[in-house]
């Protein structure tokens, strides 16, 4: 006997499917995915899991019923040289990559994840209870045992608020405005020289080898490697009333309350903005390509110690500067950069989300600067995220489009949909 079943996405799009009573749930799910063009798991219309894994009848589905195809909401929050980590809509951690280090938390064994951060060879997951889980290379921050007591003590008192990274170290911002750093001492893992100043901190941002902390009075404290932007003292009174900071591999750009921008660090990393300084007025948002944080196999292609900045102005236009091969030259797409509401970045390219839901990309083609292979799918985009080598776009129908470096451009949703 034939049954008619409606399968809907949360966006409202519906597929009407006719199946035999003896059809399996797996077959219905497969057909729904084909008709709706997205991967997901079948659920009851109220979002409850279906009973059993056998036939549709055994699952309690009747003729004329409506089901929901739940697409996992994945945000790629961190990427290292060996893999990516993300958080699903249920706050569980997912991880995939090339060579997974010892101690990698497989599947959904880590729950209640708020944030994931990465250095070049290590990860740190911040949980909602304020505790921190780290894994990966010890020399790049994967071993947090040196500050274990500090993180343990604050877990039960105030908790960790945010984690920032350089290429080889982490810095945790605590709820009381203090900072705990660990990892490579020469790349920001040792904050002892400025520890007394690290109070009332509101934000922390990292380049490849230095950190910049914004305090609640709008002043800035930097530490780490001087050639990666730690030397900000020469700016003097220019670093006042800072509301946000972005960083490339070796330079920082500070957005002031006046909506102007102050930069410091090497010129090839975007630290010299004099050529476009007159245009940097009414700046609403800053984005940066990481430049130096690239895989060793393609280091020569992008260039170590490079990077670029992109600023969205009040009228929705964009100004770029820094290394041209990392997105500092947007002239090829400048006419398209109108009505921009957000910019995401990888190590070598930018992607701009326009008000109409379309996306414009530029920069290093191997790092997402060329989106031609998926351009026809880049419409109705609601969210845009970038990582070291990959962009992801979340559309209004809950489908996810990704593009970037070909080796990483493989994300199997079956792995994300597996039950524990």
Secondary structure, 3 states (H helix, E strand, C coil): CEEEEEEECCCCCEEEEEEECCCEHHHHHHHHHHHHCCCCEEEECCCCECCCCCECCCCCCCCCCEEEEECCCCEEEEECCCEEEEECCCCCEEEEECCCCCCCCCCCCCCCEEEEEECCCEEEEEECCCCEEEEECHHHCCCCHHHHHHHHHHHHHCCEEEEEECCCEEEEEECCCCEEEEECHHHCCCCHHHHHHCCCEEEEEECCCEEEEEECCCCEEEEECHHHCCCCHHHHHHCCCEEEEEECCCEEEEEECCCCEEEEECHHHCCCCHHHHHHCCCEEEEEEECCCCCCHHHHHHHCCCCCEEEEEECCCCEEEEECHHHCCCCHHHHHHCCCEEEEEECCCEEEEEECCCCEEEEECHHHCCCCCCCHHHCCCEEEEEECCCEEEEEECCCCEEEEECHHHCCCCHHHHHCCC
